[in-house]
């Protein structure tokens, strides 16, 4: 759905889990999974990382630093960005036996 009002344009996408089930029933499993990934899992991933960023102030800078390292090492094309983000988040959530990193360089 696209809405244009007062010079601004907005695009809305509505998520309905039944649409995925209908696509799977029609034999379009690949389309259903990509739709589910785009409209459900990506926003969920982003929301989870945003809440962790509020909990751990060094997390966003650590993510930028590690992603930059992966890109400079030419590894960013081999490993999905979401996987890198999850690995970094895990180091903040479960840092045992140490304390959670407090600076990007320690993360």
Number of C-alpha atoms within 10 A of each C-alpha: 7 8 9 9 7 5 5 7 9 9 8 8 8 7 13 11 13 9 13 19 15 13 16 15 11 10 11 13 15 11 13 20 15 13 17 17 13 13 16 14 13 13 12 13 13 13 12 12 17 14 10 17 16 11 12 17 14 20 26 18 15 21 19 13 15 17 18 13 13 17 13 10 9 11 12 15 9 9 11 10 12 12 10 16 20 14 12 18 22 11 16 21 15 11 13 9 6 8 11 17 18 14 13 16 11 9 19
